[in-house]
C-alpha cells in the first residue's frame, strides 16, 4: 500500500485523549481557584 498519513480512527483517538486531558486540567484549575477564594474569604 505505502500510504502515508493518519487514518480517521487514529485522529479521533488523539482528539479524545486531548479532550480528556483538557477536562482534567479544567477540573483541577477550578478546584485550585475555589480553594483560593476560600482562603481569601477566611483571611478577611
N, C-alpha and C positions, 0 to 999 in steps of 0.2 A: 504494500500500500504506500508507505513512505509519506503519509500526510503529516504535516507539521501543524501545531496549534493545539488548542484545548477543545475538548468536547463540551457540549452543553451541560452534561452531568457534572463534570469537573468544575465548571464555572459556578454552577448552582451550589455545590458543596462549599466552595470558597466563600460565596456570598452568605451562606447560612452561618458558617464559622465566624465571619466578621460581624454579623448581626448579633450572634450570641455574645461575643466579646464586648461589643458596644453596649448591650443591655446590662451586662455585669458591671461595666465601668460606670454607667449612669446610676445604677442602684447603689453602688459603693459611694459615688460622689454625693448623692442625696443623703446618705447616712452620715457622711462626714459633715455636710453642710448643716444638717439638723442638730448634730452634736455641738457644732459651733454656735448655733443660735441658742441652744440650751445653756451653754456656758456663759454666753453674753447676758442672758436674762437672769441667771443666777448671780452674776457679778454685780448687777445693778440693784 
